[in-house]
Amino acid sequence: MDARELTRDEKKKIRSLVTGMCANYDRESGLCLPLDCACYMLHKCWTGAYCRYFREAVLPLDPELQAALTTEGISPELRACAVCGKAFLPEGRQAYCSDACKAEGNRRKSRERMRKMREKRPGGCYDLPPPKA
């Protein structure tokens, strides 16, 4: 894998993940607890070697960043969720980022399908049967 320089956004995301989610980071001293020195990931400028704990436990919390940092060549295509618009890594033909968005998307599709069906019906949906003579 060819090393490349990290973008400003990638550095910002790494910093926020380390300071917010890494169990080995001590907020008071700013040190990595197992190494007892400054956290390596906070001052990282190039892709390549990552802290093992960061790579295995913290990086999966941000799939977009994980895809950008761990793939070779072109990063896999991210999709926008059809409901909320959030970017996510699709598995197959997945269109929604979560089960909640999937439920909302199915509700919207069902609503639209029923609306079209009612429009096709002659006379509307609340017509009474013709009176008997």
Secondary structure, 3 states (H helix, E strand, C coil): CCCCECCHHHHHHHHHHHHHHCCCECCCCCEECCCCEECHHHHCCECCCCCHHHHHHHHHHCHHHHHHHHCCCCCCCCEECCCCCCEECCCCCCCCCCHHHHHHHHHHHHHHHHHHHHHHCCCCCCCCCCCCC
